Amino acid sequence: MINTAIVLKFIILRFIYYFHNIRVSDWRAYIGIALLGFVRNVEATSLNVLIYRALRFTATIIFYLAFTFSINNCFDTKCDIHKEAKIKKNPVAAGRITFREGLVLSLCMAFTGLVLSYLWFSKNCFLIYLMMLLLGGAYSVPPLRLKSVPLMDLLSHSLFFGALLYLYGFLSNGGINLQEVSLVASVSLYSIILELRNHLDDYEADLNSETKTTVCYIGYGGSRRLLRSLIIIHYILLTAISYPSGNISSSLILISAILAASKLLSLRFKHLLRLTDIYTCIMYLLISSPMISLLLNPG
């Protein structure tokens, strides 16, 4: 006779492990990039229409992010077993779920998101979603496994977790215009910065598992110098973007505050990175303030 309590416990544990495998806690920056694109194309409309669009958009983004992080866990087991913090985020590496379970979960997330994108949005939006899924898969899955190809790891990440993610958000709420090109470049650069930071954190684990990331290829010191240079370019680009929207003074004040704080307080590099995140969020909010006003005061 089947013990109902045991079956129920098994189902609950499986649900918990599957939830851990999609790594929701790592979504923050990428949810932000997608929402930035969505908000940038908001027009005056009724509250009900805005909520309806936002819910559909959010649902497809959830399935997309669930797929990319889950599929990454499936094929990162050799790397993640070398770092305790990574094992905690990877139920496949920890042996709590099988590779097959993780793979099926990933494919279900991808298929569901793709179908919903096809049913709810335009053809262009659907094609971008498909491209994101293919690139997100190619980043983790052999034989391509772009994560292990120097420079291609950064380039692919800038697309499926940067430019394309932003464009998907923008197109899901209407058409594109040339004024968004600068913001597409900005989120792509920021995506590369995020990827470099992750690979710097995983440097030892990637070396031990022979994962040839850009950081492993050019070395830890060279990668930190590259990251510093990209952050400076990021500051300059965001400052330039803020000029047409009338927020250049706010941008310059924020940069000065960050540089002064890092100099006076001798902040560690990781703290400077956190300040850069804060600066980026604030500037994207300021640049998009007219669209946010429409959201807060729908027609």
Secondary structure, 3 states (H helix, E strand, C coil): CCCHHHHHHHHHHHHHHHHHHCCHHHCHHHHHHHHHHHHHCCCCCCHHHHHHHHHHHHHHHHHHHHHHHHHHHHHCHHHHCCCHHHHHCCCCCCCCCCHHHHHHHHHHHHHHHHHHHHHHCCHHHHHHHHHHHHHHHHHHCCCCCHHHCCCHHHHHHHHHHHHHHHHHHHHCCCCCCHHHHHHHHHHHHHHHHHHHHHHHHCHHHHHHCCCCCHHHHHCHHHHHHHHHHHHHHHHHHHHHHHCCCCCHHHHHHHHHHHHHHHHHCCCCHHHHHHHHHHHHHHHHHHHCHHHHHHHHCCC
